[in-house]
Amino acid sequence: MVKVLAYAGGEYLTGDDIADALLDYSQALADVGSAASVEIPIVAKDGHHAEATFLVGPASQIVATTAEGEYEELVDDDLVHRLRGLARALHPVAVPVDADDRPTDFDSAI
């Protein structure tokens, strides 16, 4: 599947997973009040493969829609993995403490 990203008055055709990862990373950056430039592969209007750089963060206004037609889906697993990792790093998750690891005598734990 492919998606069209509407951004800054332009439309950019890219792969489904790439678009989703870009949106997730943009949301994570917005949550922490930060921004970053991200280069993703796109299909240009003449059909050749190109790169587009998106500035994403709190002010990003990106809309992703499913594209219809006979388009080749762009796949970049390394980019998707990297963007998802960057997004996760902005939202660290607390590790649950095993009940057996908790001190039972709180005075001795201090």
Buried (B, 14 or more C-beta within 10 A) or exposed (E): EBBBBEBEEEEBBBBBBBBBBBBBBBBBBBEEEEBBEBEBBBBEEEEEEEEBEBEBBEEBEBEBEEBEEEBEBBBBEEBBEBBBEBBEEBEEEEEEEEEEEEEEEEEEEE
